Amino acid sequence: MEGWTVVYSDSFPLAVELRRSVLDQLKIPAVVLNKRDSSYLFGLVELLVQDQDRDRALEALSQKESSSFET
C-alpha cells in the first residue's frame, strides 16, 4: 500500500487490534492488514498508518508499550 507504513506487526490479531485502538483514540488513522493464512494460521497481522503519521504513531505506541501492554 503506497503511502502507508507498518508500525507494528504480530501473529496474534488481538495484539494488533489493541494497538489500533490506541491510535484511534489519538485520531491517528490506522489500517489492520491480516496476512495470516486462514487454514494453517501462520503469518503476520500488520498495523499501518499513513506516512505522515508514522512518527506520532510510533511514539504513542512506544509510550503505551512501556506503561501497559502485556501480550
Contacts in CASP RR format, 6 or more apart in sequence:
PFRMAT RR
TARGET T0000
AUTHOR 0000-0000-0000
METHOD contacts of the structure
MODEL  1
MEGWTVVYSDSFPLAVELRRSVLDQLKIPAVVLNKRDSSYLFGLVELLVQ
DQDRDRALEALSQKESSSFET
1 31 0 8 1.000
1 33 0 8 1.000
1 48 0 8 1.000
3 50 0 8 1.000
3 51 0 8 1.000
4 31 0 8 1.000
4 48 0 8 1.000
4 49 0 8 1.000
4 50 0 8 1.000
4 51 0 8 1.000
5 48 0 8 1.000
5 49 0 8 1.000
5 50 0 8 1.000
5 51 0 8 1.000
5 54 0 8 1.000
6 46 0 8 1.000
6 47 0 8 1.000
6 48 0 8 1.000
7 19 0 8 1.000
7 30 0 8 1.000
7 47 0 8 1.000
7 48 0 8 1.000
7 49 0 8 1.000
7 54 0 8 1.000
7 57 0 8 1.000
7 58 0 8 1.000
7 61 0 8 1.000
8 16 0 8 1.000
8 19 0 8 1.000
8 46 0 8 1.000
8 47 0 8 1.000
8 61 0 8 1.000
9 16 0 8 1.000
9 44 0 8 1.000
9 45 0 8 1.000
9 46 0 8 1.000
9 47 0 8 1.000
10 16 0 8 1.000
10 44 0 8 1.000
10 45 0 8 1.000
10 71 0 8 1.000
11 36 0 8 1.000
11 42 0 8 1.000
11 43 0 8 1.000
11 44 0 8 1.000
11 45 0 8 1.000
12 45 0 8 1.000
12 71 0 8 1.000
13 32 0 8 1.000
13 34 0 8 1.000
13 36 0 8 1.000
13 45 0 8 1.000
14 71 0 8 1.000
15 69 0 8 1.000
15 71 0 8 1.000
16 32 0 8 1.000
16 45 0 8 1.000
16 46 0 8 1.000
16 47 0 8 1.000
17 32 0 8 1.000
18 69 0 8 1.000
18 71 0 8 1.000
19 47 0 8 1.000
19 61 0 8 1.000
19 64 0 8 1.000
19 69 0 8 1.000
20 30 0 8 1.000
20 32 0 8 1.000
20 47 0 8 1.000
22 60 0 8 1.000
22 61 0 8 1.000
22 64 0 8 1.000
23 29 0 8 1.000
23 30 0 8 1.000
23 47 0 8 1.000
23 49 0 8 1.000
23 57 0 8 1.000
23 60 0 8 1.000
23 61 0 8 1.000
24 30 0 8 1.000
26 56 0 8 1.000
26 60 0 8 1.000
28 49 0 8 1.000
28 53 0 8 1.000
28 56 0 8 1.000
28 57 0 8 1.000
28 60 0 8 1.000
29 49 0 8 1.000
29 50 0 8 1.000
29 53 0 8 1.000
30 47 0 8 1.000
30 48 0 8 1.000
30 49 0 8 1.000
30 57 0 8 1.000
31 47 0 8 1.000
31 48 0 8 1.000
31 49 0 8 1.000
32 45 0 8 1.000
32 46 0 8 1.000
32 47 0 8 1.000
32 48 0 8 1.000
33 45 0 8 1.000
33 46 0 8 1.000
33 47 0 8 1.000
33 48 0 8 1.000
34 45 0 8 1.000
35 43 0 8 1.000
35 44 0 8 1.000
35 45 0 8 1.000
35 46 0 8 1.000
36 42 0 8 1.000
36 43 0 8 1.000
36 44 0 8 1.000
36 45 0 8 1.000
37 43 0 8 1.000
49 57 0 8 1.000
END
